[in-house]
Amino acid sequence: MRIGAHNFSLQELAGSVGGWGILLPLVMGYVAVCGLNPSGIFVTFGLVNIILGLYYRLPLPLEPMKVIAVLAIAQAWSPSLIYASAFAMGILWLFFAATGMIVWFRKVTPNAVVRGIGLALGIMLFLQALKMLSSDWILGGAAVAVLLLSVKSRYAPGTLLIIGFGLLMVYLRGNFAAISPPAWQMPALTFFSLAEVWDSLLRGGLAQIPLTVTNAIILTATMIRTYWPGRADIHEQKLALNHGIINSIVPFFGGIPLCHGAGSLAGKRFFGARTGGGSIIEGLIQLVMGIYLAGSLVGIFHHFPLAILGAMLVFISFELAKSARGPCSVQETIPFLVTVIPAVFINMAAGFAAGLLAHYLCRQYRK
């Protein structure tokens, strides 16, 4: 069914959950380790996805900020510190968008570095997928096989099949008895202190900036121009402004730090989403999860097979790595490789800085 520029089909539905291999593990950690209420997370996620789908008419990606999420889960941050980190990111990205700094970032960042970041993210996601698959190689291998055979099916999209199979496994293992029954629940208002805003910046917010610049802004905008050549209106400064507005609002309703992301965009498109209908469908699913299933999700997340999420990540990682394709001249290859290696083995900021340095040294040498 098509309504205006939005398509609502099984393919859009499959694509709408195409990025959940990235989303679910991080949300699970936020809930299980940090004690966040899943109602606030999914309601804010859902509302933002619906607004993005309606406004941009594309499956614009939305995912948790990875650096902050990983640090928050590893260090067991308090809920208020997580909300404060989202607000800090909102203020920071409003500043970047208003001053035009993100345009400067784009001008000084060569395509070889952007491609290198894309490959590095693909490699990192693939390694994470292997860790998840290792929890149950047989189940994970079966999920990969199902995706290979049915990912492009019009009537039985692979992502829907394996998510349904994962829920079936939870049931067959007898874990549904320990899960709270569905009940209506609305997210509560949440607050934090100014001291926590600053503390969150020092703990993880500043480290998040290079990844957001490269993955959520530059690489996402580049992929949009590749997949939808006519949408030049979705540029880096607009994506930066989105980050600022979203993160300035969601933490007051139990939301987590959010950003766009090349991985989620690759997953959505690979699994079938092509229009804003994919984002709208995803948002509606998340609203139901946040308002009606929040109490049940805590138990479901605890028991859902990680191997199935890992199978989804395998395909997303390969799709994301495709963004690394491009010129193979020596002048392009050196900064490309210099970006990839430290990005994978150290962190994204190190790869970004090393790639920029290599690019400008090569350019100076040519002169």
C-alpha positions, 0 to 999 in steps of 0.5 A: 500500500502506498500513501503519498511518498510513503510505501507500506509493505512487507519489504518496508516492514522488514527494512524497518527492523533491519538496523535492530541488530545494532539497536537491541544489544545496546538497549538491552544493556541500558535496561539490564545494566543501567536500570533504564526504563524501556518505556522512555527509550522506545516511546522517544525512539518511536516518536522521533522515527515517525517524525523523521519518516514523515518529514524526510520521506526516506528511511532515515536511520536512528540509533543509540550513540555507540561510544556513550552506550558502550561506556555507560554499560561498561561503567554502569552509569546511573540513569540521570547521567545517561540523560545528562549525556544526551542533553550535552550532545544536544547542546553540542550539536546545536552549536556545531550546526548553528556555527557551520562547523560541521560544513568545515568538517566536511570540507577538510575530510577527504573521501578516502577517510570517509571510506576508511571509516565505513570499512572500519565500522563494517569490520568492527560490526562483523567482529561483534557479530562473530562474538554474538554468533559464538553464543550458539553457532548452530542457531546463528548459522541457521539464522544466517542461512534463513537470511541468505535464502529469504532476505529479498523475499516479498512474502517472507522477509528474512528479518521478520522470520528470524525475529519471530524464530527468536521469540519462539526460542524464548518460548520453547526454552520456557522463559516466557513464564518469567516475563511480566505480562503486557500492561499500559505504561507511559514514560515518566519525566526525567531530570538531571543536574548541570554537574552531570552534564559536564561529567558526561562530556568528560566521561564519554561525550567528547570521545563520541564526537569523532564517531558522530562526525564521521559515521552519523554525519559525513558517511550517512550523508554520503550514503544518502546521496549514493542511494537517493541521488535526488535528495541533495537537501539532506546534507551534513548541516541538516543532519547535525541540526537533527542531532541537536534538536533530538538530543535536547528533547528526548532526555526529559522523557527517558530517552537515550543519546541518539544519532543517525548512523551509516550502519542502520541506514545500510541495514534498513536499505539492505533488508528492503526499506526505501521510503519514509514508510519504513521509519514510520512502521518502525516508529509505530512498533516502538511506540507499542513496545514502549507503551504496552510492552515495556514491562515485558521487554526487560525479560524478553531482552534478557532471554532473546538469543544473541546469535540471532542478533549476530546473524543480522549484524553479519549482513549489516556489516557487509553492506556497510563495508560496501561504502569503502568502494572507490578510487584505488590510486596511491594517493587515495589508498594510503590515507584510506589504509591509515584510517582503517587500521587505527580505527579498528585497533585503537578507536574511531578518533585515532583513525580519523586523525591519522587518516587526515594527517596521511591525506594532507602529508600525501598532498604536500608531498605531491606539491 
